[in-house]
Structure formats: structure tokens, C-alpha cells
Amino acid sequence: MAKSKKEIIQILATEHSLSLSEVEEIINYQFNYVADIMKEGSFESVRLPRFGKFSAKPGRIKYIQNYIDGSINDK
């Protein structure tokens, strides 16, 4: 069953005897890392335990990169 970010932070903090802020910092770092890898386009997929596997089709990666760069305006 899918859990919210807040629920996962609470579970991990309890399991590893860490503060909520420490776990949240770690989780935010992981998501930022995935975002950076996706921006580079140098991956097939990225798997984060407890969160899942993230991937994008090659054409979609180019579209996302163009959107980030401002080449595409969907508004």
C-alpha cells in the first residue's frame, strides 16, 4: 500500500532512531539526486527503496529537458 512522504519519514525515523528532521533531510537529498540524474538524462531507471523505480522514455527525457530549459511553454 502506498504511503505518504510524511508516513515514510516517521517509519524510517522510528526504525533507525533518527529525528524526523534528519530523515526528512535524507529523503529530500535523495529526491534532489534523482532530479539531477533525470536532468542529465544519463540513466535507464533510478530505484529508491520504499519509494519505487523512476524512469522515463528517451523522447520524454528530451521533452522534459526542453521544458526545464524554457524551450517549451505549455501555458
mmCIF file of the N, C-alpha and C atoms, coordinates in Angstrom:
data_MODEL
# 
_entry.id   MODEL 
# 
loop_
_atom_site.group_PDB 
_atom_site.id 
_atom_site.type_symbol 
_atom_site.label_atom_id 
_atom_site.label_alt_id 
_atom_site.label_comp_id 
_atom_site.label_asym_id 
_atom_site.label_entity_id 
_atom_site.label_seq_id 
_atom_site.pdbx_PDB_ins_code 
_atom_site.Cartn_x 
_atom_site.Cartn_y 
_atom_site.Cartn_z 
_atom_site.occupancy 
_atom_site.B_iso_or_equiv 
_atom_site.pdbx_formal_charge 
_atom_site.auth_seq_id 
_atom_site.auth_comp_id 
_atom_site.auth_asym_id 
_atom_site.auth_atom_id 
_atom_site.pdbx_PDB_model_num 
ATOM 1   N N  . MET A 1 1  ? 0.843  -1.178 0.000   1.00 0.00 ? 1  MET A N  1 
ATOM 2   C CA . MET A 1 1  ? 0.000  0.000  0.000   1.00 0.00 ? 1  MET A CA 1 
ATOM 3   C C  . MET A 1 1  ? 0.890  1.243  0.000   1.00 0.00 ? 1  MET A C  1 
ATOM 4   N N  . ALA A 1 2  ? 0.553  2.194  -0.819  1.00 0.00 ? 2  ALA A N  1 
ATOM 5   C CA . ALA A 1 2  ? 1.331  3.420  -0.921  1.00 0.00 ? 2  ALA A CA 1 
ATOM 6   C C  . ALA A 1 2  ? 1.210  4.239  0.358   1.00 0.00 ? 2  ALA A C  1 
ATOM 7   N N  . LYS A 1 3  ? 2.335  4.809  0.747   1.00 0.00 ? 3  LYS A N  1 
ATOM 8   C CA . LYS A 1 3  ? 2.370  5.647  1.937   1.00 0.00 ? 3  LYS A CA 1 
ATOM 9   C C  . LYS A 1 3  ? 2.776  7.056  1.526   1.00 0.00 ? 3  LYS A C  1 
ATOM 10  N N  . SER A 1 4  ? 2.379  8.016  2.318   1.00 0.00 ? 4  SER A N  1 
ATOM 11  C CA . SER A 1 4  ? 2.771  9.398  2.046   1.00 0.00 ? 4  SER A CA 1 
ATOM 12  C C  . SER A 1 4  ? 4.223  9.603  2.477   1.00 0.00 ? 4  SER A C  1 
ATOM 13  N N  . LYS A 1 5  ? 4.798  10.682 1.995   1.00 0.00 ? 5  LYS A N  1 
ATOM 14  C CA . LYS A 1 5  ? 6.170  11.025 2.372   1.00 0.00 ? 5  LYS A CA 1 
ATOM 15  C C  . LYS A 1 5  ? 6.281  11.170 3.885   1.00 0.00 ? 5  LYS A C  1 
ATOM 16  N N  . LYS A 1 6  ? 5.284  11.807 4.498   1.00 0.00 ? 6  LYS A N  1 
ATOM 17  C CA . LYS A 1 6  ? 5.297  12.018 5.943   1.00 0.00 ? 6  LYS A CA 1 
ATOM 18  C C  . LYS A 1 6  ? 5.293  10.679 6.694   1.00 0.00 ? 6  LYS A C  1 
ATOM 19  N N  . GLU A 1 7  ? 4.471  9.741  6.229   1.00 0.00 ? 7  GLU A N  1 
ATOM 20  C CA . GLU A 1 7  ? 4.405  8.428  6.879   1.00 0.00 ? 7  GLU A CA 1 
ATOM 21  C C  . GLU A 1 7  ? 5.732  7.686  6.758   1.00 0.00 ? 7  GLU A C  1 
ATOM 22  N N  . ILE A 1 8  ? 6.356  7.758  5.590   1.00 0.00 ? 8  ILE A N  1 
ATOM 23  C CA . ILE A 1 8  ? 7.640  7.085  5.392   1.00 0.00 ? 8  ILE A CA 1 
ATOM 24  C C  . ILE A 1 8  ? 8.707  7.703  6.280   1.00 0.00 ? 8  ILE A C  1 
ATOM 25  N N  . ILE A 1 9  ? 8.697  9.024  6.404   1.00 0.00 ? 9  ILE A N  1 
ATOM 26  C CA . ILE A 1 9  ? 9.665  9.702  7.282   1.00 0.00 ? 9  ILE A CA 1 
ATOM 27  C C  . ILE A 1 9  ? 9.488  9.224  8.720   1.00 0.00 ? 9  ILE A C  1 
ATOM 28  N N  . GLN A 1 10 ? 8.259  9.127  9.183   1.00 0.00 ? 10 GLN A N  1 
ATOM 29  C CA . GLN A 1 10 ? 8.000  8.670  10.547  1.00 0.00 ? 10 GLN A CA 1 
ATOM 30  C C  . GLN A 1 10 ? 8.466  7.225  10.755  1.00 0.00 ? 10 GLN A C  1 
ATOM 31  N N  . ILE A 1 11 ? 8.195  6.366  9.786   1.00 0.00 ? 11 ILE A N  1 
ATOM 32  C CA . ILE A 1 11 ? 8.605  4.960  9.888   1.00 0.00 ? 11 ILE A CA 1 
ATOM 33  C C  . ILE A 1 11 ? 10.123 4.854  9.941   1.00 0.00 ? 11 ILE A C  1 
ATOM 34  N N  . LEU A 1 12 ? 10.808 5.532  9.031   1.00 0.00 ? 12 LEU A N  1 
ATOM 35  C CA . LEU A 1 12 ? 12.270 5.462  8.994   1.00 0.00 ? 12 LEU A CA 1 
ATOM 36  C C  . LEU A 1 12 ? 12.904 6.068  10.245  1.00 0.00 ? 12 LEU A C  1 
ATOM 37  N N  . ALA A 1 13 ? 12.352 7.151  10.743  1.00 0.00 ? 13 ALA A N  1 
ATOM 38  C CA . ALA A 1 13 ? 12.886 7.774  11.956  1.00 0.00 ? 13 ALA A CA 1 
ATOM 39  C C  . ALA A 1 13 ? 12.785 6.806  13.127  1.00 0.00 ? 13 ALA A C  1 
ATOM 40  N N  . THR A 1 14 ? 11.668 6.116  13.227  1.00 0.00 ? 14 THR A N  1 
ATOM 41  C CA . THR A 1 14 ? 11.473 5.145  14.307  1.00 0.00 ? 14 THR A CA 1 
ATOM 42  C C  . THR A 1 14 ? 12.420 3.952  14.154  1.00 0.00 ? 14 THR A C  1 
ATOM 43  N N  . GLU A 1 15 ? 12.487 3.402  12.947  1.00 0.00 ? 15 GLU A N  1 
ATOM 44  C CA . GLU A 1 15 ? 13.325 2.221  12.696  1.00 0.00 ? 15 GLU A CA 1 
ATOM 45  C C  . GLU A 1 15 ? 14.801 2.478  12.948  1.00 0.00 ? 15 GLU A C  1 
ATOM 46  N N  . HIS A 1 16 ? 15.268 3.698  12.653  1.00 0.00 ? 16 HIS A N  1 
ATOM 47  C CA . HIS A 1 16 ? 16.701 3.985  12.730  1.00 0.00 ? 16 HIS A CA 1 
ATOM 48  C C  . HIS A 1 16 ? 17.072 4.950  13.851  1.00 0.00 ? 16 HIS A C  1 
ATOM 49  N N  . SER A 1 17 ? 16.139 5.220  14.738  1.00 0.00 ? 17 SER A N  1 
ATOM 50  C CA . SER A 1 17 ? 16.377 6.096  15.888  1.00 0.00 ? 17 SER A CA 1 
ATOM 51  C C  . SER A 1 17 ? 16.967 7.449  15.471  1.00 0.00 ? 17 SER A C  1 
ATOM 52  N N  . LEU A 1 18 ? 16.341 8.053  14.470  1.00 0.00 ? 18 LEU A N  1 
ATOM 53  C CA . LEU A 1 18 ? 16.760 9.367  13.997  1.00 0.00 ? 18 LEU A CA 1 
ATOM 54  C C  . LEU A 1 18 ? 15.625 10.361 14.210  1.00 0.00 ? 18 LEU A C  1 
ATOM 55  N N  . SER A 1 19 ? 15.971 11.633 14.211  1.00 0.00 ? 19 SER A N  1 
ATOM 56  C CA . SER A 1 19 ? 14.925 12.654 14.332  1.00 0.00 ? 19 SER A CA 1 
ATOM 57  C C  . SER A 1 19 ? 14.183 12.768 13.000  1.00 0.00 ? 19 SER A C  1 
ATOM 58  N N  . LEU A 1 20 ? 12.969 13.302 13.069  1.00 0.00 ? 20 LEU A N  1 
ATOM 59  C CA . LEU A 1 20 ? 12.182 13.496 11.852  1.00 0.00 ? 20 LEU A CA 1 
ATOM 60  C C  . LEU A 1 20 ? 12.900 14.431 10.881  1.00 0.00 ? 20 LEU A C  1 
ATOM 61  N N  . SER A 1 21 ? 13.545 15.461 11.414  1.00 0.00 ? 21 SER A N  1 
ATOM 62  C CA . SER A 1 21 ? 14.240 16.419 10.541  1.00 0.00 ? 21 SER A CA 1 
ATOM 63  C C  . SER A 1 21 ? 15.442 15.772 9.844   1.00 0.00 ? 21 SER A C  1 
ATOM 64  N N  . GLU A 1 22 ? 16.151 14.877 10.534  1.00 0.00 ? 22 GLU A N  1 
ATOM 65  C CA . GLU A 1 22 ? 17.277 14.181 9.909   1.00 0.00 ? 22 GLU A CA 1 
ATOM 66  C C  . GLU A 1 22 ? 16.802 13.303 8.753   1.00 0.00 ? 22 GLU A C  1 
ATOM 67  N N  . VAL A 1 23 ? 15.737 12.556 8.994   1.00 0.00 ? 23 VAL A N  1 
ATOM 68  C CA . VAL A 1 23 ? 15.206 11.669 7.962   1.00 0.00 ? 23 VAL A CA 1 
ATOM 69  C C  . VAL A 1 23 ? 14.658 12.488 6.794   1.00 0.00 ? 23 VAL A C  1 
ATOM 70  N N  . GLU A 1 24 ? 13.969 13.577 7.091   1.00 0.00 ? 24 GLU A N  1 
ATOM 71  C CA . GLU A 1 24 ? 13.430 14.420 6.022   1.00 0.00 ? 24 GLU A CA 1 
ATOM 72  C C  . GLU A 1 24 ? 14.554 14.991 5.167   1.00 0.00 ? 24 GLU A C  1 
ATOM 73  N N  . GLU A 1 25 ? 15.646 15.384 5.784   1.00 0.00 ? 25 GLU A N  1 
ATOM 74  C CA . GLU A 1 25 ? 16.798 15.908 5.055   1.00 0.00 ? 25 GLU A CA 1 
ATOM 75  C C  . GLU A 1 25 ? 17.369 14.833 4.118   1.00 0.00 ? 25 GLU A C  1 
ATOM 76  N N  . ILE A 1 26 ? 17.476 13.617 4.620   1.00 0.00 ? 26 ILE A N  1 
ATOM 77  C CA . ILE A 1 26 ? 17.987 12.498 3.815   1.00 0.00 ? 26 ILE A CA 1 
ATOM 78  C C  . ILE A 1 26 ? 17.066 12.244 2.624   1.00 0.00 ? 26 ILE A C  1 
ATOM 79  N N  . ILE A 1 27 ? 15.771 12.204 2.878   1.00 0.00 ? 27 ILE A N  1 
ATOM 80  C CA . ILE A 1 27 ? 14.797 11.932 1.811   1.00 0.00 ? 27 ILE A CA 1 
ATOM 81  C C  . ILE A 1 27 ? 14.814 13.043 0.767   1.00 0.00 ? 27 ILE A C  1 
ATOM 82  N N  . ASN A 1 28 ? 14.870 14.277 1.207   1.00 0.00 ? 28 ASN A N  1 
ATOM 83  C CA . ASN A 1 28 ? 14.935 15.389 0.254   1.00 0.00 ? 28 ASN A CA 1 
ATOM 84  C C  . ASN A 1 28 ? 16.201 15.321 -0.593  1.00 0.00 ? 28 ASN A C  1 
ATOM 85  N N  . TYR A 1 29 ? 17.313 14.929 0.025   1.00 0.00 ? 29 TYR A N  1 
ATOM 86  C CA . TYR A 1 29 ? 18.558 14.762 -0.723  1.00 0.00 ? 29 TYR A CA 1 
ATOM 87  C C  . TYR A 1 29 ? 18.375 13.701 -1.802  1.00 0.00 ? 29 TYR A C  1 
ATOM 88  N N  . GLN A 1 30 ? 17.735 12.582 -1.457  1.00 0.00 ? 30 GLN A N  1 
ATOM 89  C CA . GLN A 1 30 ? 17.527 11.504 -2.422  1.00 0.00 ? 30 GLN A CA 1 
ATOM 90  C C  . GLN A 1 30 ? 16.689 11.971 -3.606  1.00 0.00 ? 30 GLN A C  1 
ATOM 91  N N  . PHE A 1 31 ? 15.612 12.698 -3.347  1.00 0.00 ? 31 PHE A N  1 
ATOM 92  C CA . PHE A 1 31 ? 14.775 13.188 -4.438  1.00 0.00 ? 31 PHE A CA 1 
ATOM 93  C C  . PHE A 1 31 ? 15.520 14.212 -5.291  1.00 0.00 ? 31 PHE A C  1 
ATOM 94  N N  . ASN A 1 32 ? 16.319 15.059 -4.670  1.00 0.00 ? 32 ASN A N  1 
ATOM 95  C CA . ASN A 1 32 ? 17.122 16.017 -5.432  1.00 0.00 ? 32 ASN A CA 1 
ATOM 96  C C  . ASN A 1 32 ? 18.144 15.296 -6.304  1.00 0.00 ? 32 ASN A C  1 
ATOM 97  N N  . TYR A 1 33 ? 18.723 14.216 -5.778  1.00 0.00 ? 33 TYR A N  1 
ATOM 98  C CA . TYR A 1 33 ? 19.675 13.408 -6.542  1.00 0.00 ? 33 TYR A CA 1 
ATOM 99  C C  . TYR A 1 33 ? 18.999 12.808 -7.770  1.00 0.00 ? 33 TYR A C  1 
ATOM 100 N N  . VAL A 1 34 ? 17.815 12.238 -7.572  1.00 0.00 ? 34 VAL A N  1 
ATOM 101 C CA . VAL A 1 34 ? 17.075 11.655 -8.693  1.00 0.00 ? 34 VAL A CA 1 
ATOM 102 C C  . VAL A 1 34 ? 16.758 12.735 -9.725  1.00 0.00 ? 34 VAL A C  1 
ATOM 103 N N  . ALA A 1 35 ? 16.337 13.906 -9.279  1.00 0.00 ? 35 ALA A N  1 
ATOM 104 C CA . ALA A 1 35 ? 16.025 15.003 -10.198 1.00 0.00 ? 35 ALA A CA 1 
ATOM 105 C C  . ALA A 1 35 ? 17.253 15.405 -11.008 1.00 0.00 ? 35 ALA A C  1 
ATOM 106 N N  . ASP A 1 36 ? 18.418 15.479 -10.364 1.00 0.00 ? 36 ASP A N  1 
ATOM 107 C CA . ASP A 1 36 ? 19.652 15.839 -11.066 1.00 0.00 ? 36 ASP A CA 1 
ATOM 108 C C  . ASP A 1 36 ? 20.020 14.798 -12.112 1.00 0.00 ? 36 ASP A C  1 
ATOM 109 N N  . ILE A 1 37 ? 19.913 13.516 -11.761 1.00 0.00 ? 37 ILE A N  1 
ATOM 110 C CA . ILE A 1 37 ? 20.219 12.438 -12.702 1.00 0.00 ? 37 ILE A CA 1 
ATOM 111 C C  . ILE A 1 37 ? 19.258 12.490 -13.877 1.00 0.00 ? 37 ILE A C  1 
ATOM 112 N N  . MET A 1 38 ? 17.977 12.743 -13.609 1.00 0.00 ? 38 MET A N  1 
ATOM 113 C CA . MET A 1 38 ? 16.991 12.811 -14.686 1.00 0.00 ? 38 MET A CA 1 
ATOM 114 C C  . MET A 1 38 ? 17.271 14.000 -15.604 1.00 0.00 ? 38 MET A C  1 
ATOM 115 N N  . LYS A 1 39 ? 17.698 15.125 -15.038 1.00 0.00 ? 39 LYS A N  1 
ATOM 116 C CA . LYS A 1 39 ? 18.022 16.297 -15.857 1.00 0.00 ? 39 LYS A CA 1 
ATOM 117 C C  . LYS A 1 39 ? 19.177 15.992 -16.803 1.00 0.00 ? 39 LYS A C  1 
ATOM 118 N N  . GLU A 1 40 ? 20.170 15.231 -16.316 1.00 0.00 ? 40 GLU A N  1 
ATOM 119 C CA . GLU A 1 40 ? 21.316 14.861 -17.148 1.00 0.00 ? 40 GLU A CA 1 
ATOM 120 C C  . GLU A 1 40 ? 20.909 13.886 -18.243 1.00 0.00 ? 40 GLU A C  1 
ATOM 121 N N  . GLY A 1 41 ? 19.882 13.084 -17.978 1.00 0.00 ? 41 GLY A N  1 
ATOM 122 C CA . GLY A 1 41 ? 19.441 12.086 -18.945 1.00 0.00 ? 41 GLY A CA 1 
ATOM 123 C C  . GLY A 1 41 ? 20.360 10.880 -19.007 1.00 0.00 ? 41 GLY A C  1 
ATOM 124 N N  . SER A 1 42 ? 21.217 10.698 -18.010 1.00 0.00 ? 42 SER A N  1 
ATOM 125 C CA . SER A 1 42 ? 22.194 9.606  -18.030 1.00 0.00 ? 42 SER A CA 1 
ATOM 126 C C  . SER A 1 42 ? 21.754 8.444  -17.144 1.00 0.00 ? 42 SER A C  1 
ATOM 127 N N  . PHE A 1 43 ? 20.575 7.916  -17.436 1.00 0.00 ? 43 PHE A N  1 
ATOM 128 C CA . PHE A 1 43 ? 20.086 6.806  -16.641 1.00 0.00 ? 43 PHE A CA 1 
ATOM 129 C C  . PHE A 1 43 ? 19.068 6.008  -17.439 1.00 0.00 ? 43 PHE A C  1 
ATOM 130 N N  . GLU A 1 44 ? 18.907 4.751  -17.082 1.00 0.00 ? 44 GLU A N  1 
ATOM 131 C CA . GLU A 1 44 ? 17.804 3.956  -17.630 1.00 0.00 ? 44 GLU A CA 1 
ATOM 132 C C  . GLU A 1 44 ? 16.647 4.018  -16.647 1.00 0.00 ? 44 GLU A C  1 
ATOM 133 N N  . SER A 1 45 ? 16.987 3.859  -15.373 1.00 0.00 ? 45 SER A N  1 
ATOM 134 C CA . SER A 1 45 ? 15.995 3.993  -14.312 1.00 0.00 ? 45 SER A CA 1 
ATOM 135 C C  . SER A 1 45 ? 16.730 4.240  -13.003 1.00 0.00 ? 45 SER A C  1 
ATOM 136 N N  . VAL A 1 46 ? 16.017 4.795  -12.060 1.00 0.00 ? 46 VAL A N  1 
ATOM 137 C CA . VAL A 1 46 ? 16.565 5.048  -10.733 1.00 0.00 ? 46 VAL A CA 1 
ATOM 138 C C  . VAL A 1 46 ? 15.616 4.402  -9.746  1.00 0.00 ? 46 VAL A C  1 
ATOM 139 N N  . ARG A 1 47 ? 16.146 3.560  -8.861  1.00 0.00 ? 47 ARG A N  1 
ATOM 140 C CA . ARG A 1 47 ? 15.313 2.873  -7.877  1.00 0.00 ? 47 ARG A CA 1 
ATOM 141 C C  . ARG A 1 47 ? 15.653 3.369  -6.483  1.00 0.00 ? 47 ARG A C  1 
ATOM 142 N N  . LEU A 1 48 ? 14.635 3.824  -5.771  1.00 0.00 ? 48 LEU A N  1 
ATOM 143 C CA . LEU A 1 48 ? 14.799 4.232  -4.382  1.00 0.00 ? 48 LEU A CA 1 
ATOM 144 C C  . LEU A 1 48 ? 13.983 3.282  -3.516  1.00 0.00 ? 48 LEU A C  1 
ATOM 145 N N  . PRO A 1 49 ? 14.650 2.539  -2.635  1.00 0.00 ? 49 PRO A N  1 
ATOM 146 C CA . PRO A 1 49 ? 13.898 1.637  -1.759  1.00 0.00 ? 49 PRO A CA 1 
ATOM 147 C C  . PRO A 1 49 ? 12.801 2.396  -1.014  1.00 0.00 ? 49 PRO A C  1 
ATOM 148 N N  . ARG A 1 50 ? 11.651 1.778  -0.910  1.00 0.00 ? 50 ARG A N  1 
ATOM 149 C CA . ARG A 1 50 ? 10.453 2.304  -0.258  1.00 0.00 ? 50 ARG A CA 1 
ATOM 150 C C  . ARG A 1 50 ? 9.704  3.342  -1.085  1.00 0.00 ? 50 ARG A C  1 
ATOM 151 N N  . PHE A 1 51 ? 10.330 3.866  -2.146  1.00 0.00 ? 51 PHE A N  1 
ATOM 152 C CA . PHE A 1 51 ? 9.679  4.866  -2.977  1.00 0.00 ? 51 PHE A CA 1 
ATOM 153 C C  . PHE A 1 51 ? 9.351  4.342  -4.366  1.00 0.00 ? 51 PHE A C  1 
ATOM 154 N N  . GLY A 1 52 ? 10.186 3.452  -4.879  1.00 0.00 ? 52 GLY A N  1 
ATOM 155 C CA . GLY A 1 52 ? 9.893  2.884  -6.180  1.00 0.00 ? 52 GLY A CA 1 
ATOM 156 C C  . GLY A 1 52 ? 10.987 3.123  -7.197  1.00 0.00 ? 52 GLY A C  1 
ATOM 157 N N  . LYS A 1 53 ? 10.661 2.759  -8.437  1.00 0.00 ? 53 LYS A N  1 
ATOM 158 C CA . LYS A 1 53 ? 11.585 2.856  -9.552  1.00 0.00 ? 53 LYS A CA 1 
ATOM 159 C C  . LYS A 1 53 ? 11.101 3.980  -10.470 1.00 0.00 ? 53 LYS A C  1 
ATOM 160 N N  . PHE A 1 54 ? 11.998 4.881  -10.804 1.00 0.00 ? 54 PHE A N  1 
ATOM 161 C CA . PHE A 1 54 ? 11.667 6.033  -11.626 1.00 0.00 ? 54 PHE A CA 1 
ATOM 162 C C  . PHE A 1 54 ? 12.355 5.890  -12.974 1.00 0.00 ? 54 PHE A C  1 
ATOM 163 N N  . SER A 1 55 ? 11.605 6.101  -14.041 1.00 0.00 ? 55 SER A N  1 
ATOM 164 C CA . SER A 1 55 ? 12.186 6.036  -15.378 1.00 0.00 ? 55 SER A CA 1 
ATOM 165 C C  . SER A 1 55 ? 11.384 6.926  -16.313 1.00 0.00 ? 55 SER A C  1 
ATOM 166 N N  . ALA A 1 56 ? 11.986 7.204  -17.448 1.00 0.00 ? 56 ALA A N  1 
ATOM 167 C CA . ALA A 1 56 ? 11.302 7.993  -18.478 1.00 0.00 ? 56 ALA A CA 1 
ATOM 168 C C  . ALA A 1 56 ? 11.779 7.503  -19.838 1.00 0.00 ? 56 ALA A C  1 
ATOM 169 N N  . LYS A 1 57 ? 10.891 7.531  -20.805 1.00 0.00 ? 57 LYS A N  1 
ATOM 170 C CA . LYS A 1 57 ? 11.244 7.143  -22.165 1.00 0.00 ? 57 LYS A CA 1 
ATOM 171 C C  . LYS A 1 57 ? 12.199 8.189  -22.730 1.00 0.00 ? 57 LYS A C  1 
ATOM 172 N N  . PRO A 1 58 ? 13.131 7.763  -23.624 1.00 0.00 ? 58 PRO A N  1 
ATOM 173 C CA . PRO A 1 58 ? 14.117 8.713  -24.169 1.00 0.00 ? 58 PRO A CA 1 
ATOM 174 C C  . PRO A 1 58 ? 13.491 9.982  -24.750 1.00 0.00 ? 58 PRO A C  1 
ATOM 175 N N  . GLY A 1 59 ? 12.424 9.888  -25.508 1.00 0.00 ? 59 GLY A N  1 
ATOM 176 C CA . GLY A 1 59 ? 11.774 11.073 -26.070 1.00 0.00 ? 59 GLY A CA 1 
ATOM 177 C C  . GLY A 1 59 ? 11.217 11.976 -24.988 1.00 0.00 ? 59 GLY A C  1 
ATOM 178 N N  . ARG A 1 60 ? 10.739 11.374 -23.929 1.00 0.00 ? 60 ARG A N  1 
ATOM 179 C CA . ARG A 1 60 ? 10.176 12.139 -22.814 1.00 0.00 ? 60 ARG A CA 1 
ATOM 180 C C  . ARG A 1 60 ? 11.277 12.899 -22.080 1.00 0.00 ? 60 ARG A C  1 
ATOM 181 N N  . ILE A 1 61 ? 12.448 12.294 -21.969 1.00 0.00 ? 61 ILE A N  1 
ATOM 182 C CA . ILE A 1 61 ? 13.578 12.956 -21.308 1.00 0.00 ? 61 ILE A CA 1 
ATOM 183 C C  . ILE A 1 61 ? 13.929 14.240 -22.061 1.00 0.00 ? 61 ILE A C  1 
ATOM 184 N N  . LYS A 1 62 ? 13.969 14.170 -23.396 1.00 0.00 ? 62 LYS A N  1 
ATOM 185 C CA . LYS A 1 62 ? 14.276 15.358 -24.198 1.00 0.00 ? 62 LYS A CA 1 
ATOM 186 C C  . LYS A 1 62 ? 13.199 16.425 -24.001 1.00 0.00 ? 62 LYS A C  1 
ATOM 187 N N  . TYR A 1 63 ? 11.936 16.013 -23.970 1.00 0.00 ? 63 TYR A N  1 
ATOM 188 C CA . TYR A 1 63 ? 10.835 16.943 -23.752 1.00 0.00 ? 63 TYR A CA 1 
ATOM 189 C C  . TYR A 1 63 ? 10.966 17.623 -22.388 1.00 0.00 ? 63 TYR A C  1 
ATOM 190 N N  . ILE A 1 64 ? 11.255 16.837 -21.360 1.00 0.00 ? 64 ILE A N  1 
ATOM 191 C CA . ILE A 1 64 ? 11.405 17.380 -20.004 1.00 0.00 ? 64 ILE A CA 1 
ATOM 192 C C  . ILE A 1 64 ? 12.561 18.375 -19.960 1.00 0.00 ? 64 ILE A C  1 
ATOM 193 N N  . GLN A 1 65 ? 13.688 18.006 -20.591 1.00 0.00 ? 65 GLN A N  1 
ATOM 194 C CA . GLN A 1 65 ? 14.846 18.887 -20.589 1.00 0.00 ? 65 GLN A CA 1 
ATOM 195 C C  . GLN A 1 65 ? 14.523 20.199 -21.299 1.00 0.00 ? 65 GLN A C  1 
ATOM 196 N N  . ASN A 1 66 ? 13.821 20.125 -22.419 1.00 0.00 ? 66 ASN A N  1 
ATOM 197 C CA . ASN A 1 66 ? 13.428 21.341 -23.134 1.00 0.00 ? 66 ASN A CA 1 
ATOM 198 C C  . ASN A 1 66 ? 12.479 22.184 -22.294 1.00 0.00 ? 66 ASN A C  1 
ATOM 199 N N  . TYR A 1 67 ? 11.586 21.540 -21.585 1.00 0.00 ? 67 TYR A N  1 
ATOM 200 C CA . TYR A 1 67 ? 10.657 22.254 -20.718 1.00 0.00 ? 67 TYR A CA 1 
ATOM 201 C C  . TYR A 1 67 ? 11.415 22.976 -19.597 1.00 0.00 ? 67 TYR A C  1 
ATOM 202 N N  . ILE A 1 68 ? 12.389 22.283 -19.002 1.00 0.00 ? 68 ILE A N  1 
ATOM 203 C CA . ILE A 1 68 ? 13.201 22.872 -17.933 1.00 0.00 ? 68 ILE A CA 1 
ATOM 204 C C  . ILE A 1 68 ? 13.995 24.065 -18.469 1.00 0.00 ? 68 ILE A C  1 
ATOM 205 N N  . ASP A 1 69 ? 14.535 23.925 -19.676 1.00 0.00 ? 69 ASP A N  1 
ATOM 206 C CA . ASP A 1 69 ? 15.340 24.988 -20.279 1.00 0.00 ? 69 ASP A CA 1 
ATOM 207 C C  . ASP A 1 69 ? 14.498 26.162 -20.762 1.00 0.00 ? 69 ASP A C  1 
ATOM 208 N N  . GLY A 1 70 ? 13.171 25.978 -20.809 1.00 0.00 ? 70 GLY A N  1 
ATOM 209 C CA . GLY A 1 70 ? 12.298 27.054 -21.265 1.00 0.00 ? 70 GLY A CA 1 
ATOM 210 C C  . GLY A 1 70 ? 12.022 27.032 -22.748 1.00 0.00 ? 70 GLY A C  1 
ATOM 211 N N  . SER A 1 71 ? 12.482 25.987 -23.456 1.00 0.00 ? 71 SER A N  1 
ATOM 212 C CA . SER A 1 71 ? 12.249 25.893 -24.888 1.00 0.00 ? 71 SER A CA 1 
ATOM 213 C C  . SER A 1 71 ? 10.788 25.566 -25.205 1.00 0.00 ? 71 SER A C  1 
ATOM 214 N N  . ILE A 1 72 ? 10.064 24.978 -24.232 1.00 0.00 ? 72 ILE A N  1 
ATOM 215 C CA . ILE A 1 72 ? 8.666  24.596 -24.422 1.00 0.00 ? 72 ILE A CA 1 
ATOM 216 C C  . ILE A 1 72 ? 7.842  25.353 -23.398 1.00 0.00 ? 72 ILE A C  1 
ATOM 217 N N  . ASN A 1 73 ? 6.737  25.914 -23.846 1.00 0.00 ? 73 ASN A N  1 
ATOM 218 C CA . ASN A 1 73 ? 5.838  26.624 -22.947 1.00 0.00 ? 73 ASN A CA 1 
ATOM 219 C C  . ASN A 1 73 ? 4.461  26.024 -23.095 1.00 0.00 ? 73 ASN A C  1 
ATOM 220 N N  . ASP A 1 74 ? 4.004  25.260 -22.083 1.00 0.00 ? 74 ASP A N  1 
ATOM 221 C CA . ASP A 1 74 ? 2.701  24.581 -22.126 1.00 0.00 ? 74 ASP A CA 1 
ATOM 222 C C  . ASP A 1 74 ? 1.559  25.438 -21.654 1.00 0.00 ? 74 ASP A C  1 
ATOM 223 N N  . LYS A 1 75 ? 1.783  26.685 -21.359 1.00 0.00 ? 75 LYS A N  1 
ATOM 224 C CA . LYS A 1 75 ? 0.712  27.529 -20.816 1.00 0.00 ? 75 LYS A CA 1 
ATOM 225 C C  . LYS A 1 75 ? -0.098 28.172 -21.915 1.00 0.00 ? 75 LYS A C  1 
# 
